[in-house]
């Protein structure tokens, strides 16, 4: 019951706002791109960050941020630029050689259930392909759950919740279900996961603990297929812009849900929804300046990564040359403007 009370408290704002009129349309204004000065955090995965959805928790004046990588780290601070490692070691690490997460554990969505208990969702990678060598770390992906009872300083893994309908091949090939975010649908009292397998898909769980076996994928206009290996249909209006790493938040100013993600061509696009299942046609947010540039891993952060007002920041990874592994951690101020 504690979990339910906590979520009801967090949701009360959204329930109130949902009764107000939605803006018919909106536009987004953005400031100039800036490099995020976060090197002082001392996070080992910083050179490869962001590498997925960025998740933020707020506790009073303090922010808690998770650095998703093959090993995931926890930092605390009053802003993304003032973060410090706490603890110094990874809070979530890859499993043994025979596990589904032997290649890494990217902690991409974290939600608070009680004062010290957290629910986490991580992107898992399997890099083992039998006797075949895998020098390029080609991954078969899945989505798994974990739980923390000490405010995120350590995590206990709970197993896979979403896997591909396709069988893992015997030779290395990129695939599987992953690169996701998870948000809570307050009006329907359920978790919603948005993930990719080339196109964008969604799945729900009506279980407060989001347990394995409680998830159902969207298929033929219903959430009817099991999360573990079930069939799936792409989100209809988003098929024109296939890509990955969606980031979804509820916008208290627009009174609707908003999603940003990157296309496989390296652009960042967005869409909005009033019911979390039907999404508007995607619009361009950041476009490549040249054929060699790439922008991926976008997250809009306001109050947190899951709740945003009129003013926020867009964080993303930018490659001046996509053929060079070095990326830049960038941010841009954004403002949402209603068009009545």
C-alpha positions, 0 to 999 in steps of 0.5 A, a space after each residue: 500500500 505504501 507504493 500506491 500512496 506514493 504514486 497517488 501523491 506524485 500523480 495528483 498534479 497530473 490528475 488535476 491538470 488532465 481536467 483542463 483544456 488541452 492546447 490545440 497545438 504548440 511550437 518549441 523554441 530552442 536556445 543555442 547548443 552548449 556543451 554540458 560541463 559535467 566532467 567534474 562528476 568523475 563518472 567513468 562512462 562520461 566519454 560515452 555519455 549520454 548512451 540512452 535515456 537520462 533519468 533524474 529523481 528529485 529529492 528536495 533541492 537535490 537531484 539524483 542522476 543515473 549515468 547509463 552505460 555498460 555499467 551504470 553509475 549514480 550521482 547526486 547534486 543540485 544540477 547536472 553540472 554539479 553532480 558527484 559520484 555517490 557511491 564511487 563504484 557502479 550501482 548496476 553491472 553486467 551479469 555472468 557470461 551465460 546471462 542475458 545481460 552479459 554485455 552490460 546494464 544501462 539503467 535508463 528509467 528510475 522511479 521512486 516508490 517510497 522514501 528509500 525504495 526505487 524501481 528501475 528499468 534497464 537496457 540489457 545487452 547479450 554479447 555472446 554468440 556461441 563460439 563466434 567472436 564478437 570484437 565489435 560488441 554486437 548486441 542482442 537487446 532486452 529490457 529488465 527490471 531491478 529494485 533498490 532499497 537504499 535510495 539507488 546506491 545498490 540494485 537487485 535484478 528482477 529479470 527480463 520484462 520485454 524481449 523480442 518476438 524474434 529468436 536470437 540468431 546464432 551469429 552476431 547481428 544487432 537486434 532485440 528489444 531495448 533502447 527505451 524509457 518507462 513512465 507511469 500512466 496515472 489515469 489508467 494506473 499502469 506502467 508504459 514502456 516505449 522501446 525500439 526494435 528498428 521502429 518504436 513500440 509500446 507495452 504496459 503493465 498494470 502491476 505496481 511492481 512491474 513484475 516479469 510476466 505482467 507486461 503486454 505488448 501493443 498488437 492489433 490495437 490492443 495490449 494483448 501480447 505477452 511482453 516476453 516474446 509476444 508479437 508487436 505492432 509499431 506505433 502507427 503514426 511514428 512509423 514514418 520516422 523509425 529510430 530509438 531511445 524515446 524519452 517521454 514526459 508529461 508536460 504540465 504546461 501543454 497538458 499532454 504527453 510529449 516524446 522525443 527520439 532520434 531517427 537512424 539518420 541522426 536527427 531528433 524529432 518529437 511527437 505528442 499524445 493525450 492518451 499515450 497510445 495515439 501520437 501525432 505525426 513527428 516533427 523535426 527538432 534538430 537536423 543534421 547540418 552535414 551528412 557526417 553529423 549525428 544527434 542521438 539520445 535526446 532527453 527533455 528534463 524539467 522538474 525531472 525527466 518524466 514531468 516538465 513545464 513550459 521551460 526545460 532543457 534538451 540534453 543529447 549526444 552530438 557527433 561532429 563526425 559520426 565515423 569518430 566514436 567521440 561524442 559531445 554531451 550537449 544541452 539546449 534551453 527550450 520553451 514550449 509555446 501554446 498555439 490556441 
